[in-house]
Amino acid sequence: MLFHTTSLEGVFLIEPEQLTDNRGFFARAFCRDQFKERGLEENFQQWSISSNIHKGTIRGMHFQNLPFAESKMIQCIQGSVYDVVVDIRKGSKTYKQWEAFRLSGENHHMLYIPPGYAHGFQTLEPHSTLYYHMSGIYDPAVQNGARYDDPAFHIKWIYQDPVISERDAHLAPWRDEYALHL
Ligand SMILES: Cc1cn([C@H]2C[C@H](O)[C@@H](COP(=O)(O)OP(=O)(O)O[C@H]3O[C@@H](C)C(=O)[C@@H](O)[C@H]3O)O2)c(=O)[nH]c1=O
């Protein structure tokens, strides 16, 4: 597994190394020891599937309130997505900065996101499916979110007029007091 650093501290793009033969390839997608060596979360509590019918769908920008902020590992297993991470750590030198990554069922890249970041994505194809590994147990009471189109972040999305949930459409504008003091 190749761990690529990003512009955001602690966020890694993980590229499985493919061992190819006449059948296809084999590649490791997770290794507890390699995660531990880098100080990354090694105990994922829940795995979830996110299935998206339409191209242009946006889910995000989601995070968990303290002290329940969690690590996530995101993988696209079908179709492709434009995956976006925003730094919402109070006092961080990259506070409110974001980076986008293309994850697809073909490149098999995965994104590791530690606590302190808001996460979202836009589907680039219909029927795009993601797998999530999360370090925490889901609790609706600690879920929080920032607007995907919040001027505080200026995220450049690929498609306009996205399909989004009612909840995401009505998220409050970002305020600095929402930043996470980790
Ligand atoms: C996230 C989640 C949702 N649910 C339920 C709640 C609801 O009935 C249904 C859909 O939930 P949501 O609308 O919150 O799903 P969604 O908007 O896809 O939320 C996800 O968005 C991306 C961007 C993330 O980063 C994830 O951590 C998560 O927040 O699934 C769970 O049971 N467990 C979970 O872990």
The ligand as a Tripos MOL2 file, in Angstrom:
@<TRIPOS>MOLECULE
LIG
   35    37     1     0     0
SMALL
NO_CHARGES

@<TRIPOS>ATOM
      1 C1        -23.8920    8.0240    8.2770 C.3       1 LIG1
      2 C2        -24.9090    7.0020    8.7920 C.ar      1 LIG1
      3 C3        -26.2520    7.1460    8.5090 C.ar      1 LIG1
      4 N1        -27.1580    6.2520    8.9990 N.ar      1 LIG1
      5 C4        -28.5860    6.4110    8.6230 C.3       1 LIG1
      6 C5        -29.2480    7.6970    9.0210 C.3       1 LIG1
      7 C6        -30.2470    7.9260    7.9020 C.3       1 LIG1
      8 O1        -31.4260    7.1940    8.1660 O.3       1 LIG1
      9 C7        -29.5740    7.3140    6.6800 C.3       1 LIG1
     10 C8        -28.8770    8.3570    5.8000 C.3       1 LIG1
     11 O2        -28.0330    9.1310    6.6550 O.3       1 LIG1
     12 P1        -27.3260   10.4560    6.1390 P.3       1 LIG1
     13 O3        -28.2730   11.2660    5.3560 O.co2     1 LIG1
     14 O4        -26.6460   11.0910    7.3070 O.co2     1 LIG1
     15 O5        -26.2260    9.8230    5.1440 O.3       1 LIG1
     16 P2        -25.0740   10.5810    4.3620 P.3       1 LIG1
     17 O6        -25.5340   11.9430    3.9970 O.co2     1 LIG1
     18 O7        -24.6050    9.6980    3.3090 O.co2     1 LIG1
     19 O8        -23.9550   10.7330    5.4840 O.3       1 LIG1
     20 C9        -22.6210   10.4220    5.2130 C.3       1 LIG1
     21 O9        -22.0920   11.4630    4.3790 O.3       1 LIG1
     22 C10       -20.7110   11.3900    4.1020 C.3       1 LIG1
     23 C11       -20.3060   12.6000    3.3040 C.3       1 LIG1
     24 C12       -19.8830   11.1250    5.3030 C.2       1 LIG1
     25 O10       -18.7400   11.5930    5.4340 O.2       1 LIG1
     26 C13       -20.4180   10.1070    6.2650 C.3       1 LIG1
     27 O11       -19.6780   10.0930    7.4740 O.3       1 LIG1
     28 C14       -21.8630   10.3520    6.5350 C.3       1 LIG1
     29 O12       -22.0290   11.5490    7.2690 O.3       1 LIG1
     30 O13       -28.6280    6.3660    7.1910 O.3       1 LIG1
     31 C15       -26.7590    5.1980    9.7740 C.ar      1 LIG1
     32 O14       -27.5970    4.3700   10.2290 O.2       1 LIG1
     33 N2        -25.4320    5.0270   10.0560 N.ar      1 LIG1
     34 C16       -24.4880    5.9010    9.5910 C.ar      1 LIG1
     35 O15       -23.2580    5.7260    9.8730 O.2       1 LIG1
@<TRIPOS>BOND
     1     1     2 1
     2     2     3 ar
     3     2    34 ar
     4     3     4 ar
     5     4     5 1
     6     4    31 ar
     7     5     6 1
     8     5    30 1
     9     6     7 1
    10     7     8 1
    11     7     9 1
    12     9    10 1
    13     9    30 1
    14    10    11 1
    15    11    12 1
    16    12    13 2
    17    12    14 1
    18    12    15 1
    19    15    16 1
    20    16    17 2
    21    16    18 1
    22    16    19 1
    23    19    20 1
    24    20    21 1
    25    20    28 1
    26    21    22 1
    27    22    23 1
    28    22    24 1
    29    24    25 2
    30    24    26 1
    31    26    27 1
    32    26    28 1
    33    28    29 1
    34    31    32 2
    35    31    33 ar
    36    33    34 ar
    37    34    35 2
@<TRIPOS>SUBSTRUCTURE
     1 LIG1         1 GROUP 0 **** ****
